[in-house]
């Protein structure tokens, strides 16, 4: 497993900042940093508080000079435990070697999402969960969507049989409450939020950071439930890898994946670049032989690059680029043009994402200034419709109305300053401007979303550390938001013209009760301005007709108040690592955006749903996580969520228009949210040449609405629990130091825990889908290249 750890060992200059000590007078200290007897390249070696130090070379060898006195020498390398040893500098040379141990549970890794600064995960005042390449590989995650559920409070669900729309829920709140960041920037627009989780392949991911509960104080609107920060791979070493996988869905339908990664770093470590790519070709899958897909046909090509250049020891320029070309289609008769089928959802996406960052430190390395700009642009051609099971001339004419196109732009620019004061307190402040523009048209149905959102925000945060045990994080953000939108469908028109200023405070307290026990608590205020979100850009099929979403008149801003408290026990002794987290959360929503089926059938036959301000609601519960690694050969993690959702008064879900046999339907809890869900992750790594991973997710019973009439009338079904268990075996062969081959294979969803009551035929409710994303699936493949 050493090659995998080396891949994960980031070029430390990306995660730690050390001032290189020159040849000043003092005690020479030198040695080598190794792990399992092999060098650890580019480890950070520093004295005392970490401001002064050096970086080991590619062979793990370092040399520095220590002023007279007693010093603590610390070594850090991402993917390994931090080690410190004391020396007495008396003028005579000191030989000091370090043997590192793998950080199996990631207790010493560095994260940035909690405070917008780099800080060790175990000491940050805000709880951060991370998903690393090791876990994504163990779970055979092809995309981000496949691996996100392996963190407490996180659940990914599929919401459409016709197009495979997915969303991530944090602490029970739906996808539009979560701010998805790409390389720490909010360029994951509402349109990307519909299908983007499946469009970002796992082979380009360095790690995913999840912060639960309100994040508006740092990241602005739409971070009510928290943030998911997808960080792509940085240049590490001179490496390359090519991989290929074949999966057979239900033992029948092939899913083919081809990946490549390569990176190169200059000898002086002043520049480097990485290139990556992914090609996926998945055949459609029909679970009940009705001729309609449950898993859609998919072709995805993603290529990207990331590069950095250091003009000096105190500055860094970095660039990232990603291009995505994806085609997906579901429904029936996939060999025909979509307008000749009963139901088709066909989407062709072209997406470009790019970002540029500049960092500058002062001479003392106590201040960091960042300037950045990032953008994403997507063009989408779509078809949502079909003949609805009929072949009349009128139906054939209407079927041609379902073609549409979308242009979507998200752009963010900003500046941030971070200052470490003499007493180790940290002041962070910044200003950020975001702009999104979405134009979504289906002319044949008179459907239009023409929306622009501009937000200018300023934020400040003070991290107060009066002693070694206590940390207080005090922060706030002031946002001025302008929303200008025109929304129309079937002759119904809505407008939003909003100028609003929102204040989002945040306070988090952390106290180290014992050396291994930390108590955290916090409060955060959040908001969402009226606008079209992810679900509003998705069009489902009901009764053979499209179902559209429109904003209600006088839709008001939604606010939230989120409270959290947690107890975190971490222990490292010898080879043993242990991590236990118990976290309580309570979120109160004021005027939550609620989707109501109006019971109205438009003149073109389509069904209308409306976004309204709903009754006040509460979401509360407990997240827990237990991780144990008796030694790096064994790793075990178990996590889950117990929660409840409740409206303070009955909430309208379906509004009857007087059709006989139909009446208003009210709910008192959120639908599609189980009261219990969780995951497990077990790894056995007996040596460098072999590993076995057993992983799984559990989804408890929940209430799922099912549309049973052409007016949108719903039936509330209580569905069963699911346990999705996966097994993967992997074997590695090192032919030389420069060439390694990995063989792997396994089974996903071993027990075939899969939905068995899909709606059928051309008039089905395509949104009536729940449980695991795929039935039992067999997979095997290989990777080869230079990973050292």
C-alpha positions in Angstrom: 0.0 0.0 0.0 3.0 2.3 0.1 2.3 3.6 -3.5 -1.2 4.6 -2.6 0.0 6.5 0.4 2.6 8.2 -1.7 0.0 9.3 -4.1 -2.0 10.7 -1.2 1.1 12.4 0.3 0.5 15.8 -1.1 3.4 18.0 -2.1 3.7 19.5 1.4 4.3 23.0 0.1 0.5 22.9 -0.8 -0.5 22.2 2.8 2.1 23.5 5.1 4.1 26.8 5.1 7.7 26.8 6.4 10.3 29.4 6.2 13.5 27.9 4.9 16.3 28.3 7.4 19.4 29.6 5.9 23.0 28.8 6.9 22.8 30.9 10.0 24.9 30.0 13.0 23.5 27.3 15.2 23.4 23.6 15.7 23.3 21.5 12.5 20.4 19.0 12.6 20.0 16.5 9.8 18.5 13.1 9.1 16.1 11.2 6.9 12.3 10.8 7.0 11.1 7.3 6.2 8.0 5.0 6.4 8.3 1.2 6.4 11.9 1.8 5.7 11.3 3.8 2.5 11.8 7.5 2.0 8.9 10.0 2.4 9.5 12.7 -0.2 9.0 16.4 0.6 8.1 16.0 4.3 7.9 19.3 6.3 10.5 19.4 9.1 10.3 22.4 11.4 11.2 23.8 14.8 8.9 24.9 17.6 5.8 26.7 16.4 6.3 25.6 12.8 7.2 29.0 11.3 10.9 28.0 10.7 11.8 24.8 9.0 12.7 23.0 5.8 11.4 20.5 3.4 13.0 17.1 2.9 14.1 16.2 -0.6 12.7 13.4 -2.8 14.8 10.9 -0.8 13.4 12.2 2.6 16.7 13.8 3.6 16.7 17.1 5.4 19.1 19.5 7.1 18.4 22.6 9.2 20.1 24.8 11.8 18.7 25.2 15.3 19.6 28.1 17.5 21.0 27.3 21.0 18.5 25.8 23.4 16.0 23.1 23.8 13.8 22.6 20.7 11.0 20.4 19.5 11.5 19.1 16.0 8.3 18.1 14.2 7.7 16.2 11.0 4.5 16.4 9.0 3.5 14.7 5.8 0.0 14.4 4.5 -1.2 10.8 4.9 1.1 10.1 7.9 0.9 10.8 11.6 2.7 14.0 12.9 5.8 13.1 14.9 7.7 15.4 17.3 11.0 14.9 19.2 13.0 17.1 21.5 16.6 18.0 21.0 19.2 20.1 22.9 21.1 22.4 20.5 24.6 22.9 21.9 26.6 23.5 18.8 27.5 19.9 18.0 25.8 18.3 15.0 22.6 16.3 15.8 21.6 13.3 13.7 17.8 12.8 14.0 15.9 10.3 11.9 12.1 9.9 11.7 10.1 6.8 10.9 6.5 7.8 10.1 3.4 5.7 10.6 0.4 5.9 8.2 -2.4 8.2 9.4 -5.1 5.5 8.8 -8.0 7.5 10.2 -6.8 10.9 8.9 -6.5 12.5 12.3 -3.5 14.6 11.4 -4.6 15.6 7.9 -5.0 19.3 7.0 -8.4 20.7 6.0 -9.5 24.1 4.8 -13.3 24.1 4.6 -14.0 24.7 8.4 -12.3 28.1 8.7 -11.1 28.9 5.1 -7.6 28.3 6.4 -5.4 25.3 6.5 -5.6 23.6 9.9 -5.3 20.1 11.3 -8.6 18.3 11.3 -8.4 17.1 14.9 -7.8 20.6 16.3 -10.2 22.6 14.2 -13.0 24.2 16.2 -15.6 22.9 13.6 -16.2 19.3 12.9 -14.9 18.3 9.4 -15.4 14.9 7.8 -13.1 13.9 4.9 -13.4 11.4 2.1 -9.9 10.4 0.8 -8.8 8.6 -2.3 -8.2 5.4 -0.2 -11.9 5.3 0.7 -13.1 6.2 -2.8 -11.0 3.4 -4.2 -12.2 1.0 -1.5 -15.9 1.7 -2.4 -15.2 1.5 -6.1 -16.6 5.0 -6.5 -16.6 6.0 -10.2 -17.9 9.5 -9.4 -18.3 11.8 -6.4 -21.9 10.6 -6.1 -20.8 7.0 -5.4 -18.7 7.8 -2.4 -20.3 10.8 -0.6 -22.5 8.6 1.6 -19.5 7.4 3.7 -19.6 10.3 6.1 -22.0 11.0 9.0 -25.1 12.9 8.2 -24.6 12.6 4.4 -26.8 10.7 2.0 -26.9 10.7 -1.8 -30.1 9.7 -3.5 -31.3 9.2 -7.0 -34.5 11.1 -7.9 -35.4 10.1 -11.5 -35.6 6.9 -13.5 -35.5 8.8 -16.8 -32.3 10.9 -16.3 -30.6 9.7 -13.1 -30.8 13.1 -11.3 -28.9 12.8 -8.0 -28.7 15.1 -4.9 -26.8 15.1 -1.7 -28.6 15.6 1.6 -26.8 16.9 4.7 -28.6 16.2 8.0 -31.8 15.4 6.2 -32.1 18.7 4.2 -32.4 18.4 0.4 -29.7 19.2 -2.1 -30.4 22.9 -2.6 -29.5 23.6 1.1 -26.0 22.4 0.5 -23.2 24.6 -1.0 -21.1 22.4 -3.2 -17.6 23.9 -3.7 -15.1 22.9 -6.3 -11.5 23.6 -5.1 -13.1 25.8 -2.4 -15.0 28.0 -4.8 -18.8 28.1 -5.2 -18.9 27.5 -9.0 -21.2 24.4 -8.7 -24.3 26.2 -10.1 -27.9 25.1 -9.7 -27.7 23.4 -13.1 -24.5 21.5 -12.2 -26.2 20.5 -9.0 -28.7 18.4 -11.0 -26.2 16.0 -12.6 -22.8 17.3 -11.5 -22.3 14.8 -8.7 -22.1 12.1 -11.4 -20.0 14.2 -13.7 -17.0 14.6 -11.4 -15.0 11.4 -11.6 -13.3 10.1 -8.5 -9.8 9.6 -10.1 -9.3 13.4 -10.2 -10.2 13.9 -6.5 -7.6 14.6 -3.8 -10.2 14.6 -1.0 -13.7 15.7 -0.2 -14.3 17.8 2.9 -17.8 17.8 4.5 -18.8 20.5 7.0 -22.3 19.9 8.4 -24.6 22.7 9.7 -24.7 26.3 8.7 -21.9 27.7 6.6 -23.4 31.0 5.4 -21.0 33.0 7.6 -18.1 31.9 5.4 -19.7 30.9 2.1 -22.8 33.0 1.8 -26.3 32.0 0.6 -27.3 28.3 0.1 -24.9 26.9 2.7 -27.8 26.3 5.2 -27.1 22.6 5.7 -23.3 22.9 5.2 -20.7 22.6 2.6 -19.2 19.8 0.4 -15.8 20.9 -0.8 -14.5 18.8 -3.7 -10.7 19.3 -4.1 -9.0 18.0 -7.2 -5.5 16.5 -7.3 -2.4 18.7 -7.0 0.9 17.9 -8.7 2.7 15.6 -6.3 5.6 13.6 -7.9 6.6 12.5 -11.3 4.0 9.8 -11.8 1.5 8.4 -14.3 -1.3 5.9 -14.2 -3.8 4.3 -16.6 -6.7 2.3 -15.4 -9.6 0.4 -16.9 -12.8 -1.1 -15.3 -15.7 -3.1 -16.5 -18.8 -3.4 -14.4 -21.8 -5.6 -15.1 -25.0 -4.1 -13.7 -27.2 -7.1 -12.5 -24.6 -9.2 -14.3 -26.0 -8.0 -17.6 -25.5 -4.3 -18.6 -21.9 -3.2 -19.0 -20.5 0.0 -17.5 -17.0 0.7 -19.0 -14.5 3.2 -17.5 -11.1 4.3 -18.7 -9.0 6.7 -16.6 -5.6 8.3 -16.7 -3.5 10.6 -14.4 -0.1 12.0 -14.8 1.9 14.7 -13.0 5.3 16.3 -13.2 7.2 18.4 -10.7 10.3 20.5 -11.4 13.5 19.5 -9.6 13.5 22.8 -7.7 9.9 22.3 -6.7 9.0 25.7 -8.1 6.5 24.4 -10.7 4.5 21.4 -11.5 1.4 20.2 -13.4 -1.0 17.3 -13.4 -3.3 16.0 -16.2 -6.2 13.7 -15.7 -9.0 12.2 -17.7 -12.0 9.9 -17.4 -14.1 8.2 -20.0 -17.3 6.3 -19.1 -19.8 4.5 -21.3 -22.7 2.8 -19.4 -25.5 0.9 -21.1 -29.1 1.5 -19.8 -30.7 -0.9 -17.3 -34.4 -1.9 -17.1 -35.1 -3.5 -13.7 -38.7 -4.8 -14.4 -38.7 -5.6 -18.1 -41.3 -2.9 -18.9 -39.2 -1.4 -21.6 -38.3 1.7 -19.6 -35.0 2.5 -18.0 -34.3 2.6 -14.3 -30.6 3.3 -14.9 -29.9 5.6 -17.8 -27.6 5.3 -20.7 -24.5 7.5 -20.0 -21.4 8.6 -21.9 -19.1 11.0 -20.1 -15.7 12.3 -21.0 -13.9 14.5 -18.5 -10.4 15.9 -18.9 -8.6 18.4 -16.7 -5.3 19.9 -15.6 -3.9 21.6 -12.5 -0.7 23.5 -12.3 1.3 25.7 -10.0 4.3 28.1 -10.3 6.2 29.7 -7.4 7.8 33.0 -8.5 9.4 33.2 -5.0 9.4 31.3 -1.7 6.6 33.6 -0.6 4.2 33.5 -3.5 2.3 30.9 -5.5 0.2 30.9 -8.7 -2.1 28.0 -9.3 -4.4 27.2 -12.2 -7.1 24.5 -12.6 -9.1 23.6 -15.7 -11.8 20.9 -16.3 -13.8 20.1 -19.3 -16.8 17.8 -19.2 -18.8 16.4 -22.2 -21.7 14.2 -21.1 -24.7 12.6 -22.8 -27.4 10.8 -20.9 -30.7 9.3 -22.0 -33.5 7.4 -20.3 -37.0 6.3 -21.0 -38.0 3.8 -23.7 -37.0 3.0 -27.3 -33.5 4.5 -27.0 -32.8 3.6 -30.6 -35.4 6.1 -31.9 -35.4 9.9 -32.1 -36.8 11.1 -28.7 -40.0 12.6 -30.2 -41.1 9.1 -31.5 -40.9 7.4 -28.1 -43.4 7.2 -25.2 -41.1 8.9 -22.7 -37.6 10.2 -23.1 -35.3 12.4 -21.1 -32.2 13.2 -23.2 -29.5 15.6 -22.1 -26.2 16.7 -23.7 -23.9 18.7 -21.5 -20.8 20.7 -22.4 -19.2 22.1 -19.3 -16.0 24.1 -18.7 -14.7 24.9 -15.3 -11.6 27.0 -14.6 -9.9 28.8 -11.7 -6.9 31.0 -11.1 -5.4 31.7 -7.6 -2.5 33.9 -6.4 -1.1 33.6 -2.9 1.4 36.0 -1.3 3.0 35.7 2.2 4.8 38.4 4.1 8.5 38.0 5.1 7.7 36.6 8.5 5.1 34.1 7.0 2.5 35.3 9.5 0.2 36.8 6.9 -1.3 35.3 3.8 -3.1 37.2 1.1 -5.1 35.3 -1.6 -6.7 36.6 -4.8 -8.8 34.3 -6.9 -11.3 34.0 -9.7 -13.2 30.9 -10.8 -16.0 30.2 -13.3 -18.1 27.4 -14.7 -20.1 27.5 -18.0 -22.5 24.9 -19.2 -24.4 24.5 -22.4 -27.2 21.9 -22.4 -29.4 20.6 -25.1 -32.4 18.7 -23.6 -35.5 16.7 -24.4 -38.1 16.1 -21.7 -41.2 14.5 -23.2 -42.6 11.9 -25.6 -45.9 10.5 -26.8 -47.1 9.4 -23.4 -48.2 6.0 -24.6 -50.5 7.4 -27.3 -50.0 7.7 -31.1 -52.6 10.3 -32.0 -51.7 13.1 -34.3 -52.2 15.6 -31.5 -49.7 13.7 -29.2 -47.2 13.5 -32.0 -47.4 17.2 -32.5 -47.0 17.9 -28.7 -44.0 15.5 -28.6 -42.0 17.9 -30.8 -42.5 20.6 -28.2 -40.2 19.0 -25.7 -36.8 20.1 -27.1 -35.0 22.7 -25.0 -31.7 24.4 -24.4 -29.9 25.9 -21.4 -27.0 28.3 -20.9 -25.6 28.5 -17.4 -22.8 30.6 -16.0 -21.4 30.8 -12.5 -18.5 33.2 -11.7 -16.8 34.1 -8.4 -13.9 36.4 -7.6 -12.5 37.5 -4.3 -9.7 38.4 -2.0 -8.8 37.0 1.4 -6.3 37.9 4.1 -5.2 35.8 7.0 -3.0 37.0 9.9 -1.5 35.0 12.7 -1.0 37.3 15.7 1.7 37.1 18.3 -0.6 35.3 20.7 -1.4 32.7 18.0 -4.9 34.1 17.4 -5.9 34.1 13.7 -7.8 36.9 11.9 -9.4 36.1 8.6 -11.3 38.5 6.4 -12.3 38.8 2.8 -14.6 40.1 0.1 -16.2 38.0 -2.6 -18.4 38.7 -5.6 -20.5 35.9 -7.2 -22.6 36.0 -10.4 -24.8 33.4 -11.8 -26.9 33.6 -15.0 -29.2 30.8 -16.2 -31.4 30.8 -19.2 -33.5 27.6 -19.6 -35.9 27.4 -22.5 -38.4 24.9 -23.9 -40.2 27.0 -26.5 -42.8 24.4 -27.4 -44.2 24.4 -23.8 -43.7 28.2 -23.3 -41.3 27.2 -20.5 -38.6 29.8 -19.5 -36.3 30.4 -16.6 -34.3 33.5 -17.2 -32.4 34.3 -14.0 -29.4 36.2 -12.8 -28.1 36.4 -9.3 -25.4 38.8 -8.1 -24.1 38.7 -4.6 -21.4 40.9 -3.0 -20.3 39.6 0.4 -17.7 40.6 3.0 -16.8 38.4 5.9 -14.5 38.5 8.9 -13.6 35.8 11.4 -11.5 35.9 14.6 -10.0 32.7 16.1 -9.4 33.5 19.7 -7.0 31.1 21.6 -6.6 32.4 25.2 -4.9 29.2 26.2 -3.9 25.8 24.8 -7.3 24.2 25.6 -9.9 26.8 24.5 -10.7 28.1 21.1 -13.5 30.5 20.2 -14.3 31.2 16.5 -16.3 34.4 16.0 -17.4 35.4 12.6 -20.0 37.0 10.4 -20.7 37.7 6.8 -22.7 40.5 5.2 -24.2 39.8 1.8 -26.0 42.1 -0.6 -28.0 39.9 -3.0 -29.7 40.9 -6.2 -32.0 38.4 -7.9 -33.6 39.2 -11.2 -35.7 36.4 -12.7 -38.5 35.7 -15.2 -40.2 32.4 -14.9 -42.9 31.1 -17.2 -44.7 27.9 -18.2 -47.8 27.3 -20.2 -49.0 30.9 -20.0 -48.3 31.4 -16.3 -45.7 34.0 -15.5 -43.7 35.0 -12.4 -41.1 37.6 -11.7 -38.5 38.1 -9.0 -36.8 41.4 -8.6 -35.1 41.3 -5.2 -32.4 43.5 -3.6 -31.6 42.2 -0.1 -28.9 42.5 2.5 -28.5 39.5 4.8 -26.3 39.3 7.9 -25.1 35.8 8.9 -23.3 35.5 12.2 -21.5 32.4 13.5 -19.9 31.4 16.8 -18.1 28.2 17.6 -16.5 27.2 20.8 -14.0 24.3 21.3 -12.6 23.1 24.6 -10.1 20.3 25.2 -11.4 18.6 28.3 -8.6 16.1 28.3 -5.6 15.5 26.0 -7.8 13.1 24.0 -11.2 14.6 24.5 -12.6 17.7 22.8 -15.9 19.4 23.3 -17.4 21.6 20.5 -20.5 23.7 20.2 -21.8 26.4 17.9 -24.5 28.5 16.3 -24.9 29.7 12.7 -27.4 31.8 10.9 -28.2 31.1 7.3 -30.4 32.2 4.4 -31.6 31.4 0.9 -32.8 34.1 -1.4 -35.8 33.3 -3.7 -34.5 31.8 -6.9 -34.6 28.6 -9.0 -32.6 25.9 -7.5 -31.4 22.4 -8.6 -34.8 20.6 -8.5 -36.5 23.5 -10.3 -34.3 22.9 -13.4 -35.2 19.2 -13.4 -38.3 18.1 -15.3 -39.8 14.8 -14.4 -42.4 12.7 -16.2 -45.8 11.9 -14.7 -48.8 10.4 -16.4 -47.0 10.6 -19.7 -46.6 14.3 -19.4 -43.8 16.6 -18.2 -44.1 18.1 -14.7 -42.8 21.6 -14.4 -41.8 23.7 -11.3 -42.4 27.4 -11.0 -41.8 29.9 -8.2 -44.9 31.2 -6.4 -45.8 34.9 -6.3 -44.3 36.8 -3.4 -41.8 34.1 -2.5 -39.9 35.3 0.5 -36.3 34.7 1.7 -35.8 31.6 3.8 -33.8 31.8 7.0 -32.3 29.2 9.3 -30.8 29.0 12.8 -28.5 26.0 13.3 -27.1 24.7 16.6 -24.5 21.9 17.0 -22.7 20.3 19.9 -20.2 17.5 19.7 -17.9 15.3 21.8 -14.8 14.0 20.0 -12.4 11.4 21.5 -9.2 10.7 19.6 -6.4 8.5 20.8 -3.0 7.5 19.3 -0.8 5.1 21.1 1.9 3.1 19.4 0.3 1.7 16.2 -3.3 2.1 17.6 -5.5 4.9 16.4 -9.0 5.6 17.7 -11.6 8.3 16.8 -15.1 8.6 18.2 -17.5 11.4 17.4 -20.9 12.1 18.9 -22.6 15.1 17.4 -26.0 16.6 18.0 -27.6 19.1 15.6 -30.8 21.2 15.6 -31.8 23.4 12.7 -34.9 25.6 12.6 -36.2 26.8 9.2 -38.2 29.9 8.9 -40.4 30.0 5.7 -38.7 27.0 4.1 -39.0 26.7 0.3 -41.5 23.9 -0.1 -42.6 22.1 -3.3 -46.4 21.8 -3.6 -48.2 19.9 -6.4 -51.0 22.3 -7.4 -53.3 19.7 -9.0 -53.4 22.0 -12.0 -53.1 20.6 -15.5 -52.0 23.2 -18.0 -53.4 23.7 -21.5 -50.5 21.7 -23.0 -51.2 18.8 -20.7 -48.3 19.3 -18.3 -48.6 19.2 -14.5 -47.5 22.2 -12.4 -45.7 22.2 -9.1 -45.1 25.5 -7.2 -42.3 26.5 -4.8 -43.9 28.2 -1.8 -42.8 29.4 1.7 -43.9 26.5 3.9 -44.7 26.1 7.5 -41.8 26.6 10.0 -39.8 23.3 10.3 -37.2 21.7 12.6 -34.6 19.1 11.8 -32.7 17.6 14.7 -30.8 14.5 15.6 -27.5 12.9 16.3 -24.5 11.9 14.1 -22.0 9.4 15.3 -18.8 7.9 14.0 -16.4 5.3 15.3 -13.0 4.7 13.7 -10.5 2.1 15.0 -7.1 1.1 13.5 -5.2 -1.2 15.8 -2.3 -0.9 13.2 -2.2 0.2 9.6 -3.0 -3.3 8.5 -6.6 -3.1 9.9 -9.0 -0.1 9.5 -12.6 0.0 10.7 -15.1 2.8 10.6 -18.8 2.9 11.4 -21.0 6.0 11.2 -24.6 6.9 11.1 -27.4 9.4 11.8 -30.5 9.2 14.0 -32.8 12.2 13.2 -36.2 13.6 13.1 -37.9 16.2 10.9 -41.0 18.1 11.8 -43.2 20.9 10.5 -44.7 23.0 13.3 -48.1 22.8 11.6 -49.4 20.5 8.8 -47.7 21.3 5.5 -49.6 21.1 2.2 -48.0 18.6 -0.3 -50.9 18.3 -2.8 -53.5 21.0 -3.5 -56.7 19.6 -5.0 -58.4 21.4 -7.9 -61.7 19.7 -7.1 -61.2 16.6 -9.2 -63.6 13.9 -7.8 -61.9 11.5 -5.4 -59.0 13.8 -4.7 -58.4 16.0 -1.7 -55.7 18.1 -0.2 -52.8 16.1 1.2 -50.8 17.3 4.2 -47.6 16.0 5.8 -46.1 16.7 9.2 -42.6 15.4 8.4 -40.2 15.7 5.5 -40.6 13.0 2.8 -37.8 11.0 1.4 -35.8 11.3 4.7 -35.2 8.2 6.8 -35.0 8.5 10.6 -31.8 6.3 10.5 -29.0 5.8 8.0 -25.3 5.1 8.1 -22.3 3.3 6.7 -19.4 1.0 7.5 -15.9 0.7 6.1 -13.5 -2.2 6.9 -10.1 -2.7 5.3 -7.6 -5.5 5.7 -4.1 -4.6 4.3 -1.8 -7.5 5.2 1.0 -6.2 3.1 2.0 -4.0 0.1 0.8 -6.6 -2.4 -2.8 -7.1 -1.3 -5.8 -5.5 0.4 -9.5 -6.4 1.0 -12.3 -3.8 1.6 -15.8 -4.5 2.9 -18.0 -1.4 2.8 -21.7 -0.6 2.9 -24.5 1.8 3.5 -27.7 1.4 5.4 -30.9 3.4 4.6 -33.8 3.1 7.0 -37.5 3.1 6.2 -38.9 6.4 4.9 -42.0 7.9 3.4 -41.8 8.4 -0.4 -44.6 10.1 -2.4 -45.9 8.5 -5.6 -48.0 10.4 -8.2 -51.0 8.2 -9.1 -53.1 10.5 -11.3 -52.7 12.8 -14.3 -53.4 15.8 -12.0 -50.4 15.0 -9.8 -52.4 13.5 -6.9 -50.0 11.6 -4.6 -50.0 8.5 -2.5 -47.7 8.4 0.5 -45.8 5.1 0.7 -43.8 3.8 3.6 -40.9 2.0 2.0 -38.5 -0.7 3.3 -35.0 -0.4 4.6 -31.9 -1.2 2.5 -28.5 -2.5 3.2 -26.0 -2.0 0.3 -22.9 -4.1 1.0 -19.8 -4.1 -1.2 -16.7 -6.2 -1.4 -13.5 -5.4 -3.2 -10.2 -7.3 -3.5 -7.0 -5.6 -4.9 -3.6 -7.0 -5.6 -0.4 -5.0 -6.4 2.7 -6.1 -8.2 5.8 -3.8 -8.2 7.8 -4.9 -11.3 10.3 -2.0 -10.8 10.5 1.2 -8.8 9.0 2.9 -11.9 6.3 0.4 -12.9 3.5 -1.2 -10.9 0.3 -3.1 -11.8 -2.8 -3.4 -9.7 -5.6 -5.9 -10.3 -8.9 -5.6 -8.6 -12.4 -7.0 -8.7 -15.5 -7.4 -6.5 -19.2 -7.0 -6.0 -21.3 -4.0 -5.3 -24.6 -4.5 -3.5 -23.9 -8.1 -2.7 -27.4 -8.9 -1.3 -29.1 -7.2 -4.2 -30.9 -4.8 -1.9 -32.8 -2.9 -4.5 -36.2 -1.3 -5.1 -38.8 -3.8 -6.3 -41.9 -1.6 -6.9 -40.8 0.7 -9.6 -43.7 2.5 -11.4 -44.1 1.0 -14.9 -45.1 2.0 -18.4 -45.3 5.3 -20.2 -47.5 7.0 -17.6 -45.2 6.1 -14.7 -44.0 8.6 -12.0 -40.4 8.8 -12.9 -39.6 10.4 -9.5 -40.8 7.3 -7.6 -37.3 5.9 -7.1 -35.4 5.3 -3.9 -32.9 3.0 -2.3 -29.5 2.1 -3.7 -28.5 3.5 -7.1 -27.9 0.1 -8.7 -28.7 -3.6 -8.1 -26.0 -6.2 -7.6 -23.0 -5.3 -9.8 -19.9 -7.3 -10.6 -16.7 -5.4 -11.5 -13.1 -6.0 -12.3 -10.2 -4.1 -13.8 -6.5 -3.1 -13.7 -4.3 -0.1 -13.3 -0.7 0.3 -14.2 1.9 3.0 -14.2 4.5 4.7 -12.0 3.2 5.7 -8.6 6.4 6.3 -6.7 
